[in-house]
Amino acid sequence: MTYYLGIDFGTSGARGVVIDGEEKICWEFQYPFAASGDWVAVWRKALFSILEQIPQQIKEEMRAIALNGTSSTVLLCDRAGNPLDAPILYNDDRAINELETLKAIAPSHPIVLSATSSLAKLFWWYRQPIYSQAVYFLHQADWLAFLLHGQLGISDYHNALKLGYDVEELNYPAWLQELPISPLLPQVFSPGTPVGTVTPEISSRFGLSNKCCICTGTTDSIAAFLASGATQPGEAVTSLGSTLVLKLLSSTKIDNAKYGIYSHRLGNLWLVGGASNTGGAVLRHFFSDAELARLSQQIDPQTESPLDYYPLLKKGERFPLNDPELEPRIEPQPDNPVEFLHGFLESLARIETQGYQLLQQFGATPLYRVYTAGGGAKNEIWTVLRQRYLNVPVLASSYIEAAYGTALLAARSRDELEKRRGK
């Protein structure tokens, strides 16, 4: 048997999933993060704890490992790979004052024009005294992989997108290479590219085969897409979590700063995405999980609700409408909670449909199948209702764990691994 390990580093914990050569799960383990100000120590302990828990017979036959991390969670490191400062997390917007600088040097690269982008955070560090000691700028997944293979300055083009890497030309654009921060930019490879085998220390400490290869990683959201089962242009994944996130696999690359639409590269295809501020967080503001389950069963999903809502927790929408002043619209609220929920779910389905229509309007491949991830995927009534609006098959994702998608990334490196080993 041969095995492949994927490790997902999310916002509240880490999860490891091992699959075999037929891409079936044969082991998994979850490690919740304890509250701590020292994220570096937390991540290292989580990584090593997962490796310790894997059964020895699996570790001996482990062929490859890949990791994912939260997009734009970054570290500034010295020559030995030691973090010089606390990591800056994915949602940290301390670099907001760097936006004017970025607008002047990267006006046509909207993905980096955000206070939370990797490039904005690197510029923020550039203004700090600690920067003079820096040799490497790494994403969370890059640094965790370094702990296993020992090589620094290596990233993947999913993580590097918000650093300004050109995923169409597969290089750093000239304007970026001319900046004073350019010496810290990592080398970028395709996600799932074999980098090197585990270090002798890691092999000995955890009982891993010394032939076990560590691959370049990805981001947590891309890993979740990979886990879904979507592989063909026109297939999409809707994440019904706290917000409503759409990702459509397309033959055409779409970028539209006005609507926050941008494309990740997936081999020779493009993963076109948009995110609405509506979603599960608004739903749970009005209904408990028990109420959602009970009331949903009383809805006829084939009957159209007369209610037309735009559910938001506060004013402002980005996709499929771009209106920072858009007010929540959740009136009138009928006395019958079943009718209220029906109107709520139908409105969310309508917004989802508008989102996919917008992506296709801008040139994405026509939608023909939607996979569903997130808590809302379990609601069968909502699924039928959404299918009526989308007019395409709506299925639950094959797997919902990002760690499974990352394990697939490791497994699909096998051809390159066998080539390198002369098989």
RODOMI-32875 format. One record per residue (C-alpha): residue number from 1; x, y, z. Coordinates in steps of 0.02 Angstrom, whole numbers, padded with zeros to 5 digits. Layout:
N
[NUM, [X, Y, Z]]
...
// end
This chain:
423
[1, [00000, 00000, 00000]]
[2, [00051, 00180, -00028]]
[3, [-00018, 00326, 00072]]
[4, [-00032, 00514, 00054]]
[5, [-00059, 00641, 00192]]
[6, [-00148, 00807, 00181]]
[7, [-00147, 00929, 00327]]
[8, [-00267, 01075, 00337]]
[9, [-00226, 01224, 00448]]
[10, [-00388, 01319, 00472]]
[11, [-00436, 01460, 00588]]
[12, [-00481, 01354, 00740]]
[13, [-00380, 01196, 00719]]
[14, [-00284, 01076, 00608]]
[15, [-00341, 00914, 00530]]
[16, [-00242, 00774, 00450]]
[17, [-00314, 00652, 00323]]
[18, [-00223, 00503, 00250]]
[19, [-00283, 00425, 00087]]
[20, [-00224, 00270, -00003]]
[21, [-00179, 00247, -00186]]
[22, [-00364, 00237, -00231]]
[23, [-00396, 00405, -00146]]
[24, [-00498, 00327, -00005]]
[25, [-00482, 00395, 00172]]
[26, [-00397, 00272, 00287]]
[27, [-00353, 00385, 00435]]
[28, [-00396, 00557, 00500]]
[29, [-00362, 00660, 00654]]
[30, [-00417, 00831, 00716]]
[31, [-00312, 00947, 00824]]
[32, [-00404, 01099, 00898]]
[33, [-00300, 01253, 00930]]
[34, [-00287, 01309, 01111]]
[35, [-00303, 01495, 01146]]
[36, [-00128, 01565, 01134]]
[37, [-00035, 01720, 01082]]
[38, [00107, 01615, 01011]]
[39, [00039, 01552, 00845]]
[40, [00208, 01486, 00788]]
[41, [00216, 01368, 00937]]
[42, [00033, 01318, 00913]]
[43, [00056, 01275, 00730]]
[44, [00217, 01179, 00758]]
[45, [00139, 01078, 00899]]
[46, [-00015, 01040, 00793]]
[47, [00091, 00982, 00646]]
[48, [00200, 00869, 00752]]
[49, [00052, 00802, 00852]]
[50, [-00034, 00748, 00691]]
[51, [00124, 00660, 00631]]
[52, [00141, 00572, 00799]]
[53, [-00038, 00506, 00792]]
[54, [-00024, 00421, 00622]]
[55, [-00013, 00231, 00639]]
[56, [00165, 00171, 00611]]
[57, [00122, 00051, 00471]]
[58, [00049, 00198, 00374]]
[59, [00199, 00310, 00407]]
[60, [00318, 00179, 00340]]
[61, [00225, 00180, 00173]]
[62, [00191, 00367, 00164]]
[63, [00239, 00429, -00009]]
[64, [00198, 00615, -00002]]
[65, [00132, 00753, 00112]]
[66, [00053, 00920, 00068]]
[67, [-00013, 01059, 00180]]
[68, [-00133, 01203, 00162]]
[69, [-00147, 01363, 00263]]
[70, [-00261, 01512, 00275]]
[71, [-00238, 01632, 00130]]
[72, [-00125, 01781, 00169]]
[73, [-00068, 01717, 00339]]
[74, [00117, 01760, 00330]]
[75, [00282, 01755, 00424]]
[76, [00443, 01856, 00416]]
[77, [00594, 01743, 00446]]
[78, [00782, 01749, 00469]]
[79, [00911, 01649, 00371]]
[80, [00875, 01492, 00473]]
[81, [00686, 01504, 00450]]
[82, [00651, 01568, 00626]]
[83, [00506, 01692, 00632]]
[84, [00568, 01865, 00679]]
[85, [00398, 01929, 00731]]
[86, [00225, 01859, 00770]]
[87, [00139, 01798, 00610]]
[88, [00013, 01916, 00531]]
[89, [-00150, 01821, 00513]]
[90, [-00263, 01812, 00361]]
[91, [-00389, 01942, 00424]]
[92, [-00266, 02067, 00500]]
[93, [-00287, 02236, 00415]]
[94, [-00146, 02331, 00499]]
[95, [-00073, 02368, 00326]]
[96, [-00217, 02481, 00277]]
[97, [-00099, 02631, 00268]]
[98, [00002, 02540, 00134]]
[99, [-00141, 02542, 00010]]
[100, [-00096, 02711, -00065]]
[101, [00080, 02647, -00099]]
[102, [00011, 02489, -00179]]
[103, [-00113, 02586, -00286]]
[104, [00032, 02686, -00357]]
[105, [00138, 02535, -00402]]
[106, [00006, 02402, -00443]]
[107, [-00148, 02491, -00513]]
[108, [-00192, 02347, -00629]]
[109, [-00173, 02210, -00499]]
[110, [-00331, 02227, -00391]]
[111, [-00305, 02066, -00292]]
[112, [-00159, 02144, -00197]]
[113, [-00250, 02308, -00166]]
[114, [-00317, 02252, 00002]]
[115, [-00257, 02286, 00178]]
[116, [-00258, 02098, 00209]]
[117, [-00160, 02045, 00054]]
[118, [00009, 01962, 00075]]
[119, [00094, 02104, -00019]]
[120, [00017, 02238, 00093]]
[121, [00079, 02145, 00246]]
[122, [00254, 02129, 00173]]
[123, [00257, 02317, 00143]]
[124, [00200, 02347, 00321]]
[125, [00347, 02244, 00385]]
[126, [00462, 02337, 00267]]
[127, [00425, 02495, 00370]]
[128, [00471, 02409, 00534]]
[129, [00647, 02401, 00611]]
[130, [00639, 02210, 00617]]
[131, [00639, 02203, 00427]]
[132, [00828, 02231, 00419]]
[133, [00852, 02055, 00491]]
[134, [00733, 01971, 00369]]
[135, [00789, 01849, 00235]]
[136, [00626, 01755, 00195]]
[137, [00442, 01801, 00181]]
[138, [00335, 01645, 00191]]
[139, [00152, 01598, 00194]]
[140, [00089, 01485, 00332]]
[141, [00089, 01330, 00221]]
[142, [00264, 01372, 00157]]
[143, [00337, 01383, 00331]]
[144, [00253, 01224, 00393]]
[145, [00318, 01128, 00242]]
[146, [00493, 01197, 00279]]
[147, [00485, 01114, 00451]]
[148, [00472, 00948, 00359]]
[149, [00585, 00965, 00206]]
[150, [00707, 01097, 00272]]
[151, [00707, 01208, 00116]]
[152, [00667, 01393, 00129]]
[153, [00599, 01521, 00008]]
[154, [00475, 01406, -00081]]
[155, [00289, 01436, -00109]]
[156, [00146, 01389, -00226]]
[157, [00046, 01497, -00345]]
[158, [-00115, 01483, -00244]]
[159, [-00036, 01561, -00090]]
[160, [00069, 01682, -00194]]
[161, [-00080, 01756, -00289]]
[162, [-00109, 01890, -00157]]
[163, [00077, 01925, -00155]]
[164, [00065, 01988, -00333]]
[165, [00124, 01832, -00424]]
[166, [00060, 01825, -00604]]
[167, [-00029, 01657, -00613]]
[168, [-00059, 01676, -00800]]
[169, [00123, 01708, -00850]]
[170, [00190, 01605, -00702]]
[171, [00313, 01737, -00646]]
[172, [00328, 01892, -00539]]
[173, [00283, 02046, -00643]]
[174, [00420, 02171, -00680]]
[175, [00346, 02304, -00566]]
[176, [00357, 02183, -00419]]
[177, [00534, 02126, -00458]]
[178, [00593, 02307, -00456]]
[179, [00532, 02341, -00279]]
[180, [00651, 02344, -00129]]
[181, [00556, 02199, -00051]]
[182, [00589, 02085, -00200]]
[183, [00738, 01991, -00122]]
[184, [00618, 01914, 00003]]
[185, [00494, 01848, -00125]]
[186, [00486, 01657, -00124]]
[187, [00513, 01544, -00274]]
[188, [00341, 01492, -00337]]
[189, [00291, 01320, -00403]]
[190, [00128, 01236, -00450]]
[191, [00031, 01170, -00299]]
[192, [00075, 00988, -00268]]
[193, [00251, 01001, -00341]]
[194, [00372, 00883, -00251]]
[195, [00502, 00992, -00161]]
[196, [00607, 00865, -00068]]
[197, [00602, 00719, 00052]]
[198, [00579, 00738, 00238]]
[199, [00737, 00786, 00332]]
[200, [00831, 00646, 00421]]
[201, [00778, 00724, 00587]]
[202, [00592, 00719, 00542]]
[203, [00608, 00543, 00471]]
[204, [00691, 00479, 00630]]
[205, [00579, 00573, 00752]]
[206, [00413, 00520, 00677]]
[207, [00457, 00355, 00593]]
[208, [00419, 00421, 00419]]
[209, [00499, 00338, 00268]]
[210, [00654, 00434, 00213]]
[211, [00578, 00429, 00038]]
[212, [00423, 00525, 00093]]
[213, [00413, 00681, -00013]]
[214, [00346, 00851, 00041]]
[215, [00249, 00946, -00093]]
[216, [00206, 01128, -00115]]
[217, [00037, 01166, -00037]]
[218, [-00116, 01273, -00066]]
[219, [-00242, 01380, 00028]]
[220, [-00381, 01311, 00135]]
[221, [-00521, 01369, 00019]]
[222, [-00440, 01292, -00136]]
[223, [-00411, 01130, -00040]]
[224, [-00597, 01125, 00003]]
[225, [-00637, 01145, -00182]]
[226, [-00519, 01002, -00228]]
[227, [-00608, 00893, -00100]]
[228, [-00779, 00925, -00176]]
[229, [-00765, 00813, -00328]]
[230, [-00777, 00955, -00455]]
[231, [-00649, 00932, -00594]]
[232, [-00728, 00991, -00758]]
[233, [-00759, 01166, -00829]]
[234, [-00936, 01217, -00785]]
[235, [-00934, 01127, -00618]]
[236, [-00944, 01239, -00465]]
[237, [-00943, 01234, -00275]]
[238, [-01058, 01340, -00169]]
[239, [-01001, 01356, 00011]]
[240, [-01152, 01385, 00122]]
[241, [-01056, 01438, 00276]]
[242, [-01063, 01602, 00372]]
[243, [-01056, 01689, 00203]]
[244, [-01106, 01632, 00029]]
[245, [-00951, 01590, -00075]]
[246, [-00959, 01534, -00257]]
[247, [-00817, 01452, -00353]]
[248, [-00841, 01404, -00536]]
[249, [-00713, 01302, -00633]]
[250, [-00689, 01391, -00799]]
[251, [-00587, 01380, -00958]]
[252, [-00579, 01570, -00953]]
[253, [-00492, 01679, -00825]]
[254, [-00604, 01815, -00752]]
[255, [-00549, 01963, -00647]]
[256, [-00665, 02104, -00601]]
[257, [-00612, 02219, -00459]]
[258, [-00780, 02305, -00451]]
[259, [-00866, 02144, -00394]]
[260, [-00719, 02066, -00303]]
[261, [-00705, 01927, -00433]]
[262, [-00535, 01848, -00461]]
[263, [-00468, 01684, -00529]]
[264, [-00354, 01554, -00454]]
[265, [-00259, 01444, -00575]]
[266, [-00297, 01258, -00571]]
[267, [-00180, 01176, -00695]]
[268, [-00241, 01236, -00865]]
[269, [-00409, 01294, -00795]]
[270, [-00467, 01438, -00686]]
[271, [-00564, 01440, -00525]]
[272, [-00670, 01597, -00536]]
[273, [-00741, 01657, -00371]]
[274, [-00854, 01782, -00287]]
[275, [-00917, 01802, -00109]]
[276, [-01078, 01880, -00045]]
[277, [-01102, 01953, 00129]]
[278, [-01263, 01855, 00147]]
[279, [-01263, 01675, 00206]]
[280, [-01273, 01566, 00360]]
[281, [-01225, 01701, 00485]]
[282, [-01383, 01799, 00441]]
[283, [-01487, 01639, 00440]]
[284, [-01429, 01592, 00614]]
[285, [-01469, 01766, 00677]]
[286, [-01653, 01723, 00653]]
[287, [-01659, 01533, 00670]]
[288, [-01574, 01405, 00781]]
[289, [-01506, 01245, 00704]]
[290, [-01652, 01149, 00778]]
[291, [-01778, 01272, 00704]]
[292, [-01694, 01263, 00534]]
[293, [-01708, 01074, 00532]]
[294, [-01888, 01069, 00595]]
[295, [-01961, 01213, 00494]]
[296, [-01873, 01163, 00332]]
[297, [-01968, 00999, 00329]]
[298, [-02131, 01097, 00318]]
[299, [-02080, 01194, 00162]]
[300, [-02134, 01142, -00012]]
[301, [-01974, 01180, -00110]]
[302, [-02066, 01172, -00276]]
[303, [-02179, 01317, -00228]]
[304, [-02114, 01492, -00251]]
[305, [-02117, 01608, -00100]]
[306, [-02191, 01782, -00129]]
[307, [-02063, 01857, -00009]]
[308, [-01914, 01949, -00084]]
[309, [-01774, 01975, 00043]]
[310, [-01592, 02026, 00036]]
[311, [-01530, 01956, 00203]]
[312, [-01381, 02049, 00276]]
[313, [-01321, 02077, 00454]]
[314, [-01271, 02256, 00414]]
[315, [-01276, 02369, 00263]]
[316, [-01158, 02337, 00118]]
[317, [-01141, 02203, -00016]]
[318, [-00996, 02158, -00132]]
[319, [-01059, 02016, -00244]]
[320, [-01167, 01989, -00347]]
[321, [-01217, 02169, -00311]]
[322, [-01080, 02295, -00278]]
[323, [-01164, 02420, -00162]]
[324, [-01079, 02471, 00002]]
[325, [-01240, 02562, 00050]]
[326, [-01359, 02417, 00019]]
[327, [-01472, 02400, 00171]]
[328, [-01531, 02231, 00236]]
[329, [-01704, 02188, 00169]]
[330, [-01796, 02064, 00279]]
[331, [-01971, 02136, 00279]]
[332, [-02112, 02096, 00289]]
[333, [-02091, 01954, 00415]]
[334, [-02246, 01843, 00417]]
[335, [-02310, 01774, 00581]]
[336, [-02291, 01597, 00516]]
[337, [-02106, 01548, 00543]]
[338, [-02117, 01419, 00402]]
[339, [-02165, 01555, 00278]]
[340, [-02027, 01668, 00345]]
[341, [-01894, 01532, 00326]]
[342, [-01960, 01488, 00153]]
[343, [-01939, 01668, 00096]]
[344, [-01767, 01675, 00177]]
[345, [-01701, 01517, 00093]]
[346, [-01776, 01564, -00074]]
[347, [-01695, 01735, -00067]]
[348, [-01525, 01656, -00033]]
[349, [-01553, 01539, -00181]]
[350, [-01596, 01689, -00289]]
[351, [-01435, 01779, -00238]]
[352, [-01333, 01622, -00272]]
[353, [-01410, 01609, -00446]]
[354, [-01375, 01793, -00481]]
[355, [-01193, 01763, -00431]]
[356, [-01168, 01621, -00553]]
[357, [-01257, 01719, -00689]]
[358, [-01137, 01864, -00659]]
[359, [-00983, 01752, -00672]]
[360, [-01049, 01685, -00837]]
[361, [-01095, 01859, -00897]]
[362, [-00912, 01906, -00879]]
[363, [-00860, 01756, -00984]]
[364, [-00842, 01607, -00867]]
[365, [-00885, 01434, -00931]]
[366, [-01074, 01400, -00923]]
[367, [-01130, 01317, -00762]]
[368, [-01190, 01137, -00774]]
[369, [-01168, 01062, -00600]]
[370, [-01153, 01132, -00423]]
[371, [-01076, 01044, -00274]]
[372, [-01117, 01109, -00102]]
[373, [-01002, 01127, 00049]]
[374, [-01030, 01203, 00220]]
[375, [-01168, 01177, 00347]]
[376, [-01307, 01218, 00225]]
[377, [-01263, 01066, 00119]]
[378, [-01358, 00956, 00244]]
[379, [-01525, 01043, 00213]]
[380, [-01614, 00937, 00080]]
[381, [-01761, 01056, 00061]]
[382, [-01643, 01201, 00027]]
[383, [-01550, 01094, -00100]]
[384, [-01710, 01059, -00198]]
[385, [-01758, 01242, -00189]]
[386, [-01586, 01298, -00251]]
[387, [-01592, 01172, -00393]]
[388, [-01757, 01248, -00451]]
[389, [-01671, 01418, -00467]]
[390, [-01504, 01360, -00535]]
[391, [-01584, 01238, -00657]]
[392, [-01434, 01120, -00646]]
[393, [-01401, 00968, -00535]]
[394, [-01355, 01017, -00356]]
[395, [-01255, 00886, -00261]]
[396, [-01170, 00874, -00092]]
[397, [-00980, 00885, -00105]]
[398, [-00896, 00714, -00112]]
[399, [-00794, 00765, 00040]]
[400, [-00806, 00923, 00143]]
[401, [-00636, 00922, 00229]]
[402, [-00501, 01033, 00157]]
[403, [-00373, 00908, 00222]]
[404, [-00443, 00779, 00100]]
[405, [-00418, 00900, -00045]]
[406, [-00240, 00928, 00012]]
[407, [-00210, 00741, 00022]]
[408, [-00270, 00729, -00158]]
[409, [-00142, 00862, -00203]]
[410, [-00006, 00753, -00127]]
[411, [-00072, 00595, -00211]]
[412, [-00080, 00676, -00382]]
[413, [00105, 00713, -00371]]
[414, [00137, 00527, -00390]]
[415, [00176, 00536, -00577]]
[416, [00312, 00664, -00546]]
[417, [00377, 00564, -00398]]
[418, [00387, 00404, -00500]]
[419, [00474, 00497, -00641]]
[420, [00604, 00562, -00520]]
[421, [00630, 00390, -00447]]
[422, [00652, 00313, -00620]]
[423, [00499, 00201, -00612]]
// end
